[in-house]
Amino acid sequence: MERKARLAGYEISWDRTDRGYLLQIQSTPEHDEARQQVFALFDQLRTAARASGVTVPEILGHWAKEEWRRFGPRGK
């Protein structure tokens, strides 16, 4: 008996065979499309930042600092 589930943009199916269990994990088309859109936005941000003279390490440093403020010991 095959069973299917969707979790976070992935379709998970498992089936019991005579040799054991068969597990398949595949991304959904919606997930693939959303992933392409997100990476296009990242490329747009990177291109705009480079045009303004901001480097990738500066962007990552800023992101890390903001995440530390948000989730750090004194955050929230």
Residue pairs with C-beta under 8 A, 6 or more apart in sequence:
1 15
1 16
2 13
2 14
2 15
3 13
3 14
3 15
4 11
4 12
4 13
5 11
5 12
5 13
6 12
6 28
8 31
9 27
9 28
9 30
9 31
9 34
10 25
10 26
10 27
10 28
10 31
11 25
11 26
11 27
11 28
12 23
12 24
12 25
13 23
13 24
14 21
14 22
14 23
14 24
15 21
15 22
16 22
27 35
45 59
46 56
46 59
49 55
49 56
49 58
49 59
68 75
69 75
70 76
